[in-house]
Amino acid sequence: MKRTVDRKMSASSTHGETRSDRETCIAVTAYYMAEKRNFAFGHALNDWLAAEIRVDAPAGPPAR
């Protein structure tokens, strides 16, 4: 009998998210950042890195 392995690894134990959940959040955030610039060429990496920072930032008080 084959043993199955869950390939999802915890990316953040404090939030209970899986790695794929985090990457999905980053991708969606980066998409909306690019959309604000009308998808100007040459900013994909910067959008992704900025989205990582935004997604990984601890939740603080709501913005006013």
PDBQT receptor file of N, H, CA, C and O in Angstrom, charges set to zero:
ATOM      1  N   MET A   1       0.839  -1.173   0.000  1.00  0.00    +0.000 N 
ATOM      2  CA  MET A   1       0.000   0.000   0.000  1.00  0.00    +0.000 C 
ATOM      3  C   MET A   1       0.885   1.238   0.000  1.00  0.00    +0.000 C 
ATOM      4  O   MET A   1       1.819   1.345   0.795  1.00  0.00    +0.000 OA
ATOM      5  N   LYS A   2       0.583   2.179  -0.904  1.00  0.00    +0.000 N 
ATOM      6  H   LYS A   2      -0.175   2.093  -1.550  1.00  0.00    +0.000 HD
ATOM      7  CA  LYS A   2       1.351   3.420  -0.989  1.00  0.00    +0.000 C 
ATOM      8  C   LYS A   2       0.945   4.373   0.117  1.00  0.00    +0.000 C 
ATOM      9  O   LYS A   2      -0.218   4.456   0.512  1.00  0.00    +0.000 OA
ATOM     10  N   ARG A   3       1.920   5.070   0.587  1.00  0.00    +0.000 N 
ATOM     11  H   ARG A   3       2.865   5.003   0.267  1.00  0.00    +0.000 HD
ATOM     12  CA  ARG A   3       1.691   6.076   1.613  1.00  0.00    +0.000 C 
ATOM     13  C   ARG A   3       1.556   7.444   0.951  1.00  0.00    +0.000 C 
ATOM     14  O   ARG A   3       2.406   7.823   0.145  1.00  0.00    +0.000 OA
ATOM     15  N   THR A   4       0.521   8.178   1.270  1.00  0.00    +0.000 N 
ATOM     16  H   THR A   4      -0.170   7.870   1.924  1.00  0.00    +0.000 HD
ATOM     17  CA  THR A   4       0.349   9.502   0.670  1.00  0.00    +0.000 C 
ATOM     18  C   THR A   4       0.978  10.557   1.553  1.00  0.00    +0.000 C 
ATOM     19  O   THR A   4       1.031  10.426   2.776  1.00  0.00    +0.000 OA
ATOM     20  N   VAL A   5       1.446  11.591   0.913  1.00  0.00    +0.000 N 
ATOM     21  H   VAL A   5       1.403  11.698  -0.081  1.00  0.00    +0.000 HD
ATOM     22  CA  VAL A   5       2.104  12.684   1.628  1.00  0.00    +0.000 C 
ATOM     23  C   VAL A   5       1.390  13.974   1.274  1.00  0.00    +0.000 C 
ATOM     24  O   VAL A   5       1.164  14.264   0.100  1.00  0.00    +0.000 OA
ATOM     25  N   ASP A   6       1.035  14.749   2.293  1.00  0.00    +0.000 N 
ATOM     26  H   ASP A   6       1.219  14.513   3.247  1.00  0.00    +0.000 HD
ATOM     27  CA  ASP A   6       0.450  16.059   2.058  1.00  0.00    +0.000 C 
ATOM     28  C   ASP A   6       1.573  17.005   1.666  1.00  0.00    +0.000 C 
ATOM     29  O   ASP A   6       2.482  17.245   2.459  1.00  0.00    +0.000 OA
ATOM     30  N   ARG A   7       1.524  17.541   0.465  1.00  0.00    +0.000 N 
ATOM     31  H   ARG A   7       0.785  17.346  -0.180  1.00  0.00    +0.000 HD
ATOM     32  CA  ARG A   7       2.609  18.375  -0.041  1.00  0.00    +0.000 C 
ATOM     33  C   ARG A   7       2.518  19.821   0.421  1.00  0.00    +0.000 C 
ATOM     34  O   ARG A   7       3.459  20.588   0.219  1.00  0.00    +0.000 OA
ATOM     35  N   LYS A   8       1.416  20.208   1.030  1.00  0.00    +0.000 N 
ATOM     36  H   LYS A   8       0.651  19.585   1.194  1.00  0.00    +0.000 HD
ATOM     37  CA  LYS A   8       1.308  21.572   1.528  1.00  0.00    +0.000 C 
ATOM     38  C   LYS A   8       2.107  21.689   2.815  1.00  0.00    +0.000 C 
ATOM     39  O   LYS A   8       1.941  20.891   3.737  1.00  0.00    +0.000 OA
ATOM     40  N   MET A   9       2.970  22.687   2.869  1.00  0.00    +0.000 N 
ATOM     41  H   MET A   9       3.105  23.336   2.120  1.00  0.00    +0.000 HD
ATOM     42  CA  MET A   9       3.782  22.917   4.056  1.00  0.00    +0.000 C 
ATOM     43  C   MET A   9       3.338  24.215   4.688  1.00  0.00    +0.000 C 
ATOM     44  O   MET A   9       2.965  25.157   3.989  1.00  0.00    +0.000 OA
ATOM     45  N   SER A  10       3.375  24.270   5.975  1.00  0.00    +0.000 N 
ATOM     46  H   SER A  10       3.679  23.504   6.543  1.00  0.00    +0.000 HD
ATOM     47  CA  SER A  10       2.975  25.479   6.666  1.00  0.00    +0.000 C 
ATOM     48  C   SER A  10       3.980  26.586   6.419  1.00  0.00    +0.000 C 
ATOM     49  O   SER A  10       5.174  26.423   6.668  1.00  0.00    +0.000 OA
ATOM     50  N   ALA A  11       3.491  27.710   5.930  1.00  0.00    +0.000 N 
ATOM     51  H   ALA A  11       2.521  27.843   5.727  1.00  0.00    +0.000 HD
ATOM     52  CA  ALA A  11       4.358  28.862   5.695  1.00  0.00    +0.000 C 
ATOM     53  C   ALA A  11       4.364  29.782   6.897  1.00  0.00    +0.000 C 
ATOM     54  O   ALA A  11       5.351  30.469   7.162  1.00  0.00    +0.000 OA
ATOM     55  N   SER A  12       3.284  29.791   7.607  1.00  0.00    +0.000 N 
ATOM     56  H   SER A  12       2.483  29.233   7.392  1.00  0.00    +0.000 HD
ATOM     57  CA  SER A  12       3.179  30.676   8.756  1.00  0.00    +0.000 C 
ATOM     58  C   SER A  12       2.339  30.004   9.820  1.00  0.00    +0.000 C 
ATOM     59  O   SER A  12       1.114  29.956   9.716  1.00  0.00    +0.000 OA
ATOM     60  N   SER A  13       2.992  29.488  10.838  1.00  0.00    +0.000 N 
ATOM     61  H   SER A  13       3.987  29.526  10.923  1.00  0.00    +0.000 HD
ATOM     62  CA  SER A  13       2.261  28.751  11.851  1.00  0.00    +0.000 C 
ATOM     63  C   SER A  13       1.347  29.654  12.664  1.00  0.00    +0.000 C 
ATOM     64  O   SER A  13       0.365  29.178  13.234  1.00  0.00    +0.000 OA
ATOM     65  N   THR A  14       1.646  30.940  12.730  1.00  0.00    +0.000 N 
ATOM     66  H   THR A  14       2.444  31.327  12.267  1.00  0.00    +0.000 HD
ATOM     67  CA  THR A  14       0.799  31.826  13.529  1.00  0.00    +0.000 C 
ATOM     68  C   THR A  14      -0.516  32.130  12.826  1.00  0.00    +0.000 C 
ATOM     69  O   THR A  14      -1.516  32.412  13.486  1.00  0.00    +0.000 OA
ATOM     70  N   HIS A  15      -0.530  32.078  11.492  1.00  0.00    +0.000 N 
ATOM     71  H   HIS A  15       0.283  31.849  10.956  1.00  0.00    +0.000 HD
ATOM     72  CA  HIS A  15      -1.748  32.376  10.753  1.00  0.00    +0.000 C 
ATOM     73  C   HIS A  15      -2.442  31.107  10.276  1.00  0.00    +0.000 C 
ATOM     74  O   HIS A  15      -3.589  31.171   9.833  1.00  0.00    +0.000 OA
ATOM     75  N   GLY A  16      -1.784  29.966  10.352  1.00  0.00    +0.000 N 
ATOM     76  H   GLY A  16      -0.853  29.914  10.712  1.00  0.00    +0.000 HD
ATOM     77  CA  GLY A  16      -2.379  28.721   9.918  1.00  0.00    +0.000 C 
ATOM     78  C   GLY A  16      -2.550  28.622   8.411  1.00  0.00    +0.000 C 
ATOM     79  O   GLY A  16      -3.371  27.838   7.936  1.00  0.00    +0.000 OA
ATOM     80  N   GLU A  17      -1.799  29.394   7.660  1.00  0.00    +0.000 N 
ATOM     81  H   GLU A  17      -1.132  30.031   8.047  1.00  0.00    +0.000 HD
ATOM     82  CA  GLU A  17      -1.894  29.362   6.212  1.00  0.00    +0.000 C 
ATOM     83  C   GLU A  17      -0.931  28.335   5.641  1.00  0.00    +0.000 C 
ATOM     84  O   GLU A  17       0.087  28.015   6.254  1.00  0.00    +0.000 OA
ATOM     85  N   THR A  18      -1.258  27.826   4.471  1.00  0.00    +0.000 N 
ATOM     86  H   THR A  18      -2.085  28.087   3.973  1.00  0.00    +0.000 HD
ATOM     87  CA  THR A  18      -0.328  26.941   3.779  1.00  0.00    +0.000 C 
ATOM     88  C   THR A  18       0.522  27.778   2.835  1.00  0.00    +0.000 C 
ATOM     89  O   THR A  18       0.200  28.932   2.552  1.00  0.00    +0.000 OA
ATOM     90  N   ARG A  19       1.580  27.203   2.364  1.00  0.00    +0.000 N 
ATOM     91  H   ARG A  19       1.841  26.266   2.594  1.00  0.00    +0.000 HD
ATOM     92  CA  ARG A  19       2.449  27.921   1.432  1.00  0.00    +0.000 C 
ATOM     93  C   ARG A  19       1.666  28.342   0.194  1.00  0.00    +0.000 C 
ATOM     94  O   ARG A  19       1.844  29.463  -0.283  1.00  0.00    +0.000 OA
ATOM     95  N   SER A  20       0.814  27.485  -0.336  1.00  0.00    +0.000 N 
ATOM     96  H   SER A  20       0.670  26.574   0.052  1.00  0.00    +0.000 HD
ATOM     97  CA  SER A  20       0.065  27.848  -1.534  1.00  0.00    +0.000 C 
ATOM     98  C   SER A  20      -0.926  28.972  -1.257  1.00  0.00    +0.000 C 
ATOM     99  O   SER A  20      -1.181  29.789  -2.141  1.00  0.00    +0.000 OA
ATOM    100  N   ASP A  21      -1.497  29.035  -0.039  1.00  0.00    +0.000 N 
ATOM    101  H   ASP A  21      -1.290  28.371   0.679  1.00  0.00    +0.000 HD
ATOM    102  CA  ASP A  21      -2.382  30.145   0.320  1.00  0.00    +0.000 C 
ATOM    103  C   ASP A  21      -1.611  31.454   0.293  1.00  0.00    +0.000 C 
ATOM    104  O   ASP A  21      -2.105  32.454  -0.229  1.00  0.00    +0.000 OA
ATOM    105  N   ARG A  22      -0.419  31.458   0.844  1.00  0.00    +0.000 N 
ATOM    106  H   ARG A  22      -0.018  30.646   1.268  1.00  0.00    +0.000 HD
ATOM    107  CA  ARG A  22       0.410  32.655   0.881  1.00  0.00    +0.000 C 
ATOM    108  C   ARG A  22       0.765  33.106  -0.533  1.00  0.00    +0.000 C 
ATOM    109  O   ARG A  22       0.660  34.288  -0.860  1.00  0.00    +0.000 OA
ATOM    110  N   GLU A  23       1.183  32.159  -1.362  1.00  0.00    +0.000 N 
ATOM    111  H   GLU A  23       1.268  31.199  -1.096  1.00  0.00    +0.000 HD
ATOM    112  CA  GLU A  23       1.561  32.507  -2.728  1.00  0.00    +0.000 C 
ATOM    113  C   GLU A  23       0.372  33.024  -3.532  1.00  0.00    +0.000 C 
ATOM    114  O   GLU A  23       0.527  33.909  -4.373  1.00  0.00    +0.000 OA
ATOM    115  N   THR A  24      -0.802  32.480  -3.279  1.00  0.00    +0.000 N 
ATOM    116  H   THR A  24      -0.929  31.761  -2.596  1.00  0.00    +0.000 HD
ATOM    117  CA  THR A  24      -2.004  32.968  -3.949  1.00  0.00    +0.000 C 
ATOM    118  C   THR A  24      -2.296  34.399  -3.529  1.00  0.00    +0.000 C 
ATOM    119  O   THR A  24      -2.621  35.238  -4.369  1.00  0.00    +0.000 OA
ATOM    120  N   CYS A  25      -2.183  34.685  -2.243  1.00  0.00    +0.000 N 
ATOM    121  H   CYS A  25      -1.919  34.003  -1.560  1.00  0.00    +0.000 HD
ATOM    122  CA  CYS A  25      -2.398  36.052  -1.752  1.00  0.00    +0.000 C 
ATOM    123  C   CYS A  25      -1.397  37.022  -2.368  1.00  0.00    +0.000 C 
ATOM    124  O   CYS A  25      -1.754  38.137  -2.746  1.00  0.00    +0.000 OA
ATOM    125  N   ILE A  26      -0.150  36.594  -2.465  1.00  0.00    +0.000 N 
ATOM    126  H   ILE A  26       0.140  35.687  -2.157  1.00  0.00    +0.000 HD
ATOM    127  CA  ILE A  26       0.887  37.445  -3.059  1.00  0.00    +0.000 C 
ATOM    128  C   ILE A  26       0.577  37.691  -4.532  1.00  0.00    +0.000 C 
ATOM    129  O   ILE A  26       0.680  38.823  -5.004  1.00  0.00    +0.000 OA
ATOM    130  N   ALA A  27       0.203  36.656  -5.251  1.00  0.00    +0.000 N 
ATOM    131  H   ALA A  27       0.119  35.737  -4.868  1.00  0.00    +0.000 HD
ATOM    132  CA  ALA A  27      -0.097  36.800  -6.678  1.00  0.00    +0.000 C 
ATOM    133  C   ALA A  27      -1.270  37.745  -6.912  1.00  0.00    +0.000 C 
ATOM    134  O   ALA A  27      -1.220  38.581  -7.814  1.00  0.00    +0.000 OA
ATOM    135  N   VAL A  28      -2.315  37.622  -6.113  1.00  0.00    +0.000 N 
ATOM    136  H   VAL A  28      -2.355  36.943  -5.380  1.00  0.00    +0.000 HD
ATOM    137  CA  VAL A  28      -3.483  38.490  -6.265  1.00  0.00    +0.000 C 
ATOM    138  C   VAL A  28      -3.112  39.930  -5.930  1.00  0.00    +0.000 C 
ATOM    139  O   VAL A  28      -3.511  40.852  -6.640  1.00  0.00    +0.000 OA
ATOM    140  N   THR A  29      -2.355  40.131  -4.858  1.00  0.00    +0.000 N 
ATOM    141  H   THR A  29      -2.030  39.381  -4.281  1.00  0.00    +0.000 HD
ATOM    142  CA  THR A  29      -1.935  41.472  -4.473  1.00  0.00    +0.000 C 
ATOM    143  C   THR A  29      -1.065  42.094  -5.559  1.00  0.00    +0.000 C 
ATOM    144  O   THR A  29      -1.251  43.259  -5.911  1.00  0.00    +0.000 OA
ATOM    145  N   ALA A  30      -0.114  41.325  -6.094  1.00  0.00    +0.000 N 
ATOM    146  H   ALA A  30       0.037  40.378  -5.808  1.00  0.00    +0.000 HD
ATOM    147  CA  ALA A  30       0.753  41.829  -7.161  1.00  0.00    +0.000 C 
ATOM    148  C   ALA A  30      -0.051  42.173  -8.411  1.00  0.00    +0.000 C 
ATOM    149  O   ALA A  30       0.253  43.146  -9.102  1.00  0.00    +0.000 OA
ATOM    150  N   TYR A  31      -1.067  41.381  -8.696  1.00  0.00    +0.000 N 
ATOM    151  H   TYR A  31      -1.314  40.592  -8.134  1.00  0.00    +0.000 HD
ATOM    152  CA  TYR A  31      -1.918  41.652  -9.863  1.00  0.00    +0.000 C 
ATOM    153  C   TYR A  31      -2.594  43.012  -9.719  1.00  0.00    +0.000 C 
ATOM    154  O   TYR A  31      -2.583  43.814 -10.653  1.00  0.00    +0.000 OA
ATOM    155  N   TYR A  32      -3.182  43.272  -8.553  1.00  0.00    +0.000 N 
ATOM    156  H   TYR A  32      -3.191  42.620  -7.794  1.00  0.00    +0.000 HD
ATOM    157  CA  TYR A  32      -3.877  44.538  -8.355  1.00  0.00    +0.000 C 
ATOM    158  C   TYR A  32      -2.917  45.721  -8.348  1.00  0.00    +0.000 C 
ATOM    159  O   TYR A  32      -3.285  46.822  -8.759  1.00  0.00    +0.000 OA
ATOM    160  N   MET A  33      -1.700  45.503  -7.886  1.00  0.00    +0.000 N 
ATOM    161  H   MET A  33      -1.402  44.609  -7.551  1.00  0.00    +0.000 HD
ATOM    162  CA  MET A  33      -0.701  46.566  -7.946  1.00  0.00    +0.000 C 
ATOM    163  C   MET A  33      -0.367  46.882  -9.405  1.00  0.00    +0.000 C 
ATOM    164  O   MET A  33      -0.255  48.049  -9.781  1.00  0.00    +0.000 OA
ATOM    165  N   ALA A  34      -0.210  45.846 -10.216  1.00  0.00    +0.000 N 
ATOM    166  H   ALA A  34      -0.301  44.899  -9.911  1.00  0.00    +0.000 HD
ATOM    167  CA  ALA A  34       0.082  46.038 -11.637  1.00  0.00    +0.000 C 
ATOM    168  C   ALA A  34      -1.093  46.690 -12.350  1.00  0.00    +0.000 C 
ATOM    169  O   ALA A  34      -0.911  47.531 -13.231  1.00  0.00    +0.000 OA
ATOM    170  N   GLU A  35      -2.288  46.297 -11.964  1.00  0.00    +0.000 N 
ATOM    171  H   GLU A  35      -2.436  45.614 -11.248  1.00  0.00    +0.000 HD
ATOM    172  CA  GLU A  35      -3.485  46.877 -12.586  1.00  0.00    +0.000 C 
ATOM    173  C   GLU A  35      -3.550  48.390 -12.359  1.00  0.00    +0.000 C 
ATOM    174  O   GLU A  35      -3.959  49.137 -13.248  1.00  0.00    +0.000 OA
ATOM    175  N   LYS A  36      -3.145  48.838 -11.169  1.00  0.00    +0.000 N 
ATOM    176  H   LYS A  36      -2.812  48.231 -10.447  1.00  0.00    +0.000 HD
ATOM    177  CA  LYS A  36      -3.150  50.277 -10.872  1.00  0.00    +0.000 C 
ATOM    178  C   LYS A  36      -2.230  51.049 -11.815  1.00  0.00    +0.000 C 
ATOM    179  O   LYS A  36      -2.461  52.227 -12.087  1.00  0.00    +0.000 OA
ATOM    180  N   ARG A  37      -1.185  50.382 -12.314  1.00  0.00    +0.000 N 
ATOM    181  H   ARG A  37      -0.997  49.424 -12.094  1.00  0.00    +0.000 HD
ATOM    182  CA  ARG A  37      -0.251  51.024 -13.247  1.00  0.00    +0.000 C 
ATOM    183  C   ARG A  37      -0.579  50.686 -14.696  1.00  0.00    +0.000 C 
ATOM    184  O   ARG A  37       0.242  50.911 -15.585  1.00  0.00    +0.000 OA
ATOM    185  N   ASN A  38      -1.772  50.148 -14.942  1.00  0.00    +0.000 N 
ATOM    186  H   ASN A  38      -2.439  49.966 -14.220  1.00  0.00    +0.000 HD
ATOM    187  CA  ASN A  38      -2.184  49.734 -16.287  1.00  0.00    +0.000 C 
ATOM    188  C   ASN A  38      -1.241  48.692 -16.879  1.00  0.00    +0.000 C 
ATOM    189  O   ASN A  38      -0.997  48.677 -18.085  1.00  0.00    +0.000 OA
ATOM    190  N   PHE A  39      -0.719  47.830 -16.028  1.00  0.00    +0.000 N 
ATOM    191  H   PHE A  39      -0.917  47.843 -15.048  1.00  0.00    +0.000 HD
ATOM    192  CA  PHE A  39       0.140  46.716 -16.429  1.00  0.00    +0.000 C 
ATOM    193  C   PHE A  39       1.356  47.166 -17.228  1.00  0.00    +0.000 C 
ATOM    194  O   PHE A  39       1.740  46.526 -18.206  1.00  0.00    +0.000 OA
ATOM    195  N   ALA A  40       1.956  48.271 -16.803  1.00  0.00    +0.000 N 
ATOM    196  H   ALA A  40       1.644  48.791 -16.007  1.00  0.00    +0.000 HD
ATOM    197  CA  ALA A  40       3.160  48.779 -17.469  1.00  0.00    +0.000 C 
ATOM    198  C   ALA A  40       4.256  47.711 -17.415  1.00  0.00    +0.000 C 
ATOM    199  O   ALA A  40       4.466  47.074 -16.383  1.00  0.00    +0.000 OA
ATOM    200  N   PHE A  41       4.933  47.531 -18.513  1.00  0.00    +0.000 N 
ATOM    201  H   PHE A  41       4.763  48.049 -19.351  1.00  0.00    +0.000 HD
ATOM    202  CA  PHE A  41       5.976  46.517 -18.640  1.00  0.00    +0.000 C 
ATOM    203  C   PHE A  41       7.170  46.823 -17.732  1.00  0.00    +0.000 C 
ATOM    204  O   PHE A  41       7.530  47.984 -17.538  1.00  0.00    +0.000 OA
ATOM    205  N   GLY A  42       7.776  45.773 -17.180  1.00  0.00    +0.000 N 
ATOM    206  H   GLY A  42       7.483  44.830 -17.337  1.00  0.00    +0.000 HD
ATOM    207  CA  GLY A  42       9.016  45.906 -16.445  1.00  0.00    +0.000 C 
ATOM    208  C   GLY A  42       8.894  46.047 -14.944  1.00  0.00    +0.000 C 
ATOM    209  O   GLY A  42       9.889  46.320 -14.273  1.00  0.00    +0.000 OA
ATOM    210  N   HIS A  43       7.701  45.868 -14.395  1.00  0.00    +0.000 N 
ATOM    211  H   HIS A  43       6.892  45.646 -14.940  1.00  0.00    +0.000 HD
ATOM    212  CA  HIS A  43       7.520  46.056 -12.960  1.00  0.00    +0.000 C 
ATOM    213  C   HIS A  43       7.088  44.784 -12.226  1.00  0.00    +0.000 C 
ATOM    214  O   HIS A  43       6.784  44.836 -11.035  1.00  0.00    +0.000 OA
ATOM    215  N   ALA A  44       7.058  43.660 -12.912  1.00  0.00    +0.000 N 
ATOM    216  H   ALA A  44       7.305  43.618 -13.880  1.00  0.00    +0.000 HD
ATOM    217  CA  ALA A  44       6.528  42.424 -12.323  1.00  0.00    +0.000 C 
ATOM    218  C   ALA A  44       7.286  42.007 -11.058  1.00  0.00    +0.000 C 
ATOM    219  O   ALA A  44       6.663  41.658 -10.056  1.00  0.00    +0.000 OA
ATOM    220  N   LEU A  45       8.599  42.037 -11.093  1.00  0.00    +0.000 N 
ATOM    221  H   LEU A  45       9.106  42.321 -11.907  1.00  0.00    +0.000 HD
ATOM    222  CA  LEU A  45       9.382  41.629  -9.927  1.00  0.00    +0.000 C 
ATOM    223  C   LEU A  45       9.153  42.578  -8.757  1.00  0.00    +0.000 C 
ATOM    224  O   LEU A  45       8.967  42.135  -7.624  1.00  0.00    +0.000 OA
ATOM    225  N   ASN A  46       9.165  43.874  -9.025  1.00  0.00    +0.000 N 
ATOM    226  H   ASN A  46       9.316  44.234  -9.946  1.00  0.00    +0.000 HD
ATOM    227  CA  ASN A  46       8.919  44.847  -7.957  1.00  0.00    +0.000 C 
ATOM    228  C   ASN A  46       7.526  44.674  -7.361  1.00  0.00    +0.000 C 
ATOM    229  O   ASN A  46       7.349  44.783  -6.147  1.00  0.00    +0.000 OA
ATOM    230  N   ASP A  47       6.533  44.404  -8.219  1.00  0.00    +0.000 N 
ATOM    231  H   ASP A  47       6.677  44.316  -9.204  1.00  0.00    +0.000 HD
ATOM    232  CA  ASP A  47       5.174  44.170  -7.718  1.00  0.00    +0.000 C 
ATOM    233  C   ASP A  47       5.136  42.937  -6.821  1.00  0.00    +0.000 C 
ATOM    234  O   ASP A  47       4.511  42.954  -5.760  1.00  0.00    +0.000 OA
ATOM    235  N   TRP A  48       5.807  41.864  -7.249  1.00  0.00    +0.000 N 
ATOM    236  H   TRP A  48       6.315  41.850  -8.111  1.00  0.00    +0.000 HD
ATOM    237  CA  TRP A  48       5.810  40.630  -6.467  1.00  0.00    +0.000 C 
ATOM    238  C   TRP A  48       6.482  40.851  -5.104  1.00  0.00    +0.000 C 
ATOM    239  O   TRP A  48       5.959  40.423  -4.075  1.00  0.00    +0.000 OA
ATOM    240  N   LEU A  49       7.627  41.511  -5.103  1.00  0.00    +0.000 N 
ATOM    241  H   LEU A  49       8.052  41.859  -5.939  1.00  0.00    +0.000 HD
ATOM    242  CA  LEU A  49       8.346  41.740  -3.844  1.00  0.00    +0.000 C 
ATOM    243  C   LEU A  49       7.558  42.656  -2.905  1.00  0.00    +0.000 C 
ATOM    244  O   LEU A  49       7.514  42.419  -1.698  1.00  0.00    +0.000 OA
ATOM    245  N   ALA A  50       6.944  43.692  -3.453  1.00  0.00    +0.000 N 
ATOM    246  H   ALA A  50       6.980  43.884  -4.433  1.00  0.00    +0.000 HD
ATOM    247  CA  ALA A  50       6.124  44.581  -2.631  1.00  0.00    +0.000 C 
ATOM    248  C   ALA A  50       4.897  43.837  -2.095  1.00  0.00    +0.000 C 
ATOM    249  O   ALA A  50       4.478  44.061  -0.959  1.00  0.00    +0.000 OA
ATOM    250  N   ALA A  51       4.336  42.968  -2.903  1.00  0.00    +0.000 N 
ATOM    251  H   ALA A  51       4.676  42.786  -3.825  1.00  0.00    +0.000 HD
ATOM    252  CA  ALA A  51       3.185  42.176  -2.463  1.00  0.00    +0.000 C 
ATOM    253  C   ALA A  51       3.584  41.215  -1.345  1.00  0.00    +0.000 C 
ATOM    254  O   ALA A  51       2.816  41.009  -0.406  1.00  0.00    +0.000 OA
ATOM    255  N   GLU A  52       4.772  40.629  -1.435  1.00  0.00    +0.000 N 
ATOM    256  H   GLU A  52       5.396  40.796  -2.199  1.00  0.00    +0.000 HD
ATOM    257  CA  GLU A  52       5.257  39.753  -0.352  1.00  0.00    +0.000 C 
ATOM    258  C   GLU A  52       5.339  40.513   0.960  1.00  0.00    +0.000 C 
ATOM    259  O   GLU A  52       4.927  40.012   2.006  1.00  0.00    +0.000 OA
ATOM    260  N   ILE A  53       5.871  41.720   0.899  1.00  0.00    +0.000 N 
ATOM    261  H   ILE A  53       6.205  42.127   0.049  1.00  0.00    +0.000 HD
ATOM    262  CA  ILE A  53       5.999  42.534   2.107  1.00  0.00    +0.000 C 
ATOM    263  C   ILE A  53       4.613  42.845   2.678  1.00  0.00    +0.000 C 
ATOM    264  O   ILE A  53       4.391  42.752   3.885  1.00  0.00    +0.000 OA
ATOM    265  N   ARG A  54       3.699  43.210   1.802  1.00  0.00    +0.000 N 
ATOM    266  H   ARG A  54       3.879  43.285   0.821  1.00  0.00    +0.000 HD
ATOM    267  CA  ARG A  54       2.350  43.556   2.252  1.00  0.00    +0.000 C 
ATOM    268  C   ARG A  54       1.626  42.348   2.849  1.00  0.00    +0.000 C 
ATOM    269  O   ARG A  54       0.961  42.472   3.877  1.00  0.00    +0.000 OA
ATOM    270  N   VAL A  55       1.753  41.189   2.215  1.00  0.00    +0.000 N 
ATOM    271  H   VAL A  55       2.293  41.088   1.380  1.00  0.00    +0.000 HD
ATOM    272  CA  VAL A  55       1.074  39.976   2.697  1.00  0.00    +0.000 C 
ATOM    273  C   VAL A  55       1.691  39.499   4.004  1.00  0.00    +0.000 C 
ATOM    274  O   VAL A  55       0.970  39.053   4.897  1.00  0.00    +0.000 OA
ATOM    275  N   ASP A  56       3.006  39.584   4.132  1.00  0.00    +0.000 N 
ATOM    276  H   ASP A  56       3.591  39.946   3.407  1.00  0.00    +0.000 HD
ATOM    277  CA  ASP A  56       3.693  39.081   5.319  1.00  0.00    +0.000 C 
ATOM    278  C   ASP A  56       3.676  40.054   6.497  1.00  0.00    +0.000 C 
ATOM    279  O   ASP A  56       4.016  39.676   7.618  1.00  0.00    +0.000 OA
ATOM    280  N   ALA A  57       3.284  41.299   6.252  1.00  0.00    +0.000 N 
ATOM    281  H   ALA A  57       3.008  41.606   5.341  1.00  0.00    +0.000 HD
ATOM    282  CA  ALA A  57       3.268  42.287   7.332  1.00  0.00    +0.000 C 
ATOM    283  C   ALA A  57       2.241  41.891   8.388  1.00  0.00    +0.000 C 
ATOM    284  O   ALA A  57       1.151  41.421   8.064  1.00  0.00    +0.000 OA
ATOM    285  N   PRO A  58       2.600  42.087   9.647  1.00  0.00    +0.000 N 
ATOM    286  CA  PRO A  58       1.621  41.770  10.692  1.00  0.00    +0.000 C 
ATOM    287  C   PRO A  58       0.422  42.694  10.580  1.00  0.00    +0.000 C 
ATOM    288  O   PRO A  58       0.553  43.867  10.233  1.00  0.00    +0.000 OA
ATOM    289  N   ALA A  59      -0.732  42.156  10.875  1.00  0.00    +0.000 N 
ATOM    290  H   ALA A  59      -0.839  41.202  11.157  1.00  0.00    +0.000 HD
ATOM    291  CA  ALA A  59      -1.958  42.958  10.809  1.00  0.00    +0.000 C 
ATOM    292  C   ALA A  59      -1.951  43.980  11.936  1.00  0.00    +0.000 C 
ATOM    293  O   ALA A  59      -1.761  43.643  13.104  1.00  0.00    +0.000 OA
ATOM    294  N   GLY A  60      -2.154  45.190  11.572  1.00  0.00    +0.000 N 
ATOM    295  H   GLY A  60      -2.309  45.464  10.623  1.00  0.00    +0.000 HD
ATOM    296  CA  GLY A  60      -2.203  46.263  12.562  1.00  0.00    +0.000 C 
ATOM    297  C   GLY A  60      -3.591  46.857  12.609  1.00  0.00    +0.000 C 
ATOM    298  O   GLY A  60      -4.551  46.241  12.146  1.00  0.00    +0.000 OA
ATOM    299  N   PRO A  61      -3.702  48.025  13.155  1.00  0.00    +0.000 N 
ATOM    300  CA  PRO A  61      -5.007  48.671  13.182  1.00  0.00    +0.000 C 
ATOM    301  C   PRO A  61      -5.454  49.012  11.757  1.00  0.00    +0.000 C 
ATOM    302  O   PRO A  61      -4.608  49.238  10.892  1.00  0.00    +0.000 OA
ATOM    303  N   PRO A  62      -6.737  49.052  11.500  1.00  0.00    +0.000 N 
ATOM    304  CA  PRO A  62      -7.227  49.363  10.153  1.00  0.00    +0.000 C 
ATOM    305  C   PRO A  62      -6.767  50.738   9.694  1.00  0.00    +0.000 C 
ATOM    306  O   PRO A  62      -6.647  51.666  10.494  1.00  0.00    +0.000 OA
ATOM    307  N   ALA A  63      -6.515  50.856   8.407  1.00  0.00    +0.000 N 
ATOM    308  H   ALA A  63      -6.612  50.102   7.758  1.00  0.00    +0.000 HD
ATOM    309  CA  ALA A  63      -6.099  52.139   7.832  1.00  0.00    +0.000 C 
ATOM    310  C   ALA A  63      -7.273  53.110   7.868  1.00  0.00    +0.000 C 
ATOM    311  O   ALA A  63      -8.428  52.708   7.731  1.00  0.00    +0.000 OA
ATOM    312  N   ARG A  64      -6.969  54.373   8.050  1.00  0.00    +0.000 N 
ATOM    313  H   ARG A  64      -6.031  54.700   8.161  1.00  0.00    +0.000 HD
ATOM    314  CA  ARG A  64      -8.023  55.395   8.099  1.00  0.00    +0.000 C 
ATOM    315  C   ARG A  64      -8.187  56.067   6.784  1.00  0.00    +0.000 C 
ATOM    316  O   ARG A  64      -9.030  56.954   6.644  1.00  0.00    +0.000 OA
TER     317      ARG A  64
